[in-house]
Amino acid sequence: MKNVQRIFAVLIGLLVIMAVCAYAAETAPGTVVLKGAPMGGVKFDHKAHEARGAKCETCHHASKPEKALKTAHQNCQECHTTTVAAPMKTKAQAAFHNPAATAGVCIDCHKAENAKGKKAPTKCMECHKKTNV
């Protein structure tokens, strides 16, 4: 009977470890630097955006059948490159905002936050910095 209890305890322990590992694999990293822009990299703080109600799916959208995601939180530039390469249709800059930075995923949200009286950067150099490497 004691052997059955020990085996059961070990199995429960393994399940707990597996659950913790699965959770850790799905949580976003704290801060990442989005590189590749000629104006400089953009420091992106996941926790700050989550605190404001941003959803992961806003940027980490479902993949297209012709270009499947490797992970749930894959780096944008792994698919959205500087120049468009088939099967992709959206280059890196367009994945974040249009060439004039007047519309797009990032800038639209920042403008909406400012309209609510919250401070969000909307000028190029407020996000893009040569020191972000």
C-alpha positions in Angstrom: 0.0 0.0 0.0 2.8 2.4 0.8 4.4 1.8 -2.6 1.1 2.8 -4.3 1.1 6.0 -2.2 4.7 6.8 -3.1 4.0 6.2 -6.8 0.9 8.4 -6.6 2.9 11.1 -4.8 5.6 11.0 -7.5 3.0 11.2 -10.3 1.3 14.2 -8.6 4.7 15.9 -8.2 5.5 15.3 -11.9 2.2 16.7 -13.0 2.8 19.9 -10.9 6.2 20.3 -12.4 4.8 19.9 -15.9 2.1 22.5 -15.2 4.6 25.0 -13.9 6.8 24.5 -17.0 3.9 24.9 -19.3 2.8 28.1 -17.6 6.3 29.5 -17.7 6.6 28.7 -21.4 3.4 30.7 -22.1 4.2 33.9 -20.1 5.6 36.8 -22.0 9.1 38.1 -21.3 9.4 41.3 -19.4 11.1 43.7 -21.8 12.2 43.0 -25.4 13.9 45.2 -28.0 12.3 45.2 -31.4 15.3 45.6 -33.7 15.7 46.4 -37.4 14.3 49.9 -37.8 16.8 52.4 -39.2 15.7 54.9 -36.6 16.7 52.6 -33.8 15.2 49.7 -31.8 12.0 50.0 -29.8 12.0 48.8 -26.2 8.7 47.0 -25.6 7.7 46.3 -22.0 5.1 43.4 -22.0 4.2 43.9 -18.4 3.4 47.6 -18.8 1.2 46.9 -21.8 -0.6 44.0 -20.1 -1.2 46.4 -17.1 -3.0 48.8 -19.5 -5.2 46.0 -20.8 -3.4 45.1 -24.0 -4.0 41.5 -25.1 -1.3 39.3 -26.5 -3.4 38.5 -29.6 -3.1 42.2 -30.6 0.4 41.6 -31.8 0.8 37.8 -31.7 -2.0 37.1 -34.1 -3.0 33.7 -35.5 -0.6 32.6 -38.2 -1.6 32.0 -41.7 -1.6 28.4 -43.0 1.2 29.2 -45.4 3.5 30.5 -42.6 2.7 28.7 -39.4 4.0 30.0 -36.0 6.8 28.1 -34.4 5.7 29.3 -30.9 2.7 31.1 -29.5 4.8 34.2 -28.8 7.1 34.2 -31.8 9.3 37.2 -32.6 7.5 39.5 -35.1 10.6 39.8 -37.3 10.8 36.1 -37.9 7.9 36.5 -40.3 7.6 40.3 -40.9 11.0 41.0 -42.4 12.4 44.3 -43.7 11.4 43.4 -47.3 8.4 41.2 -48.0 9.2 37.6 -48.9 6.5 35.2 -50.0 4.3 33.9 -48.5 4.2 37.0 -46.3 2.4 40.2 -47.5 3.3 42.6 -44.7 6.8 43.9 -44.1 8.1 44.6 -40.6 7.3 48.4 -40.5 3.7 47.9 -41.8 3.2 45.3 -39.0 3.6 48.1 -36.5 2.5 51.3 -38.3 2.3 52.9 -41.8 5.3 54.7 -43.2 4.2 58.1 -41.8 3.4 56.5 -38.4 -0.1 58.0 -38.5 -1.9 54.7 -38.3 -1.3 51.1 -37.4 -1.3 48.6 -34.5 1.1 50.6 -32.2 0.3 54.2 -33.1 -3.5 53.7 -33.1 -3.4 52.4 -29.6 -1.0 55.1 -28.3 -3.3 57.8 -29.8 -6.4 56.2 -28.1 -4.5 56.1 -24.8 -3.7 59.8 -25.1 -7.3 60.6 -26.0 -8.2 59.0 -22.6 -5.8 61.3 -20.9 -3.1 58.7 -20.4 0.5 59.3 -21.6 1.6 57.1 -24.5 4.4 58.1 -26.9 3.3 59.1 -30.4 6.5 60.8 -31.8 9.0 58.5 -33.7 12.0 59.2 -31.4 9.9 58.6 -28.2 10.0 54.9 -29.1 12.8 54.5 -31.6 16.2 55.0 -30.0 19.7 54.2 -31.4 20.7 53.1 -27.9 18.2 50.3 -27.9 20.3 47.4 -29.1 
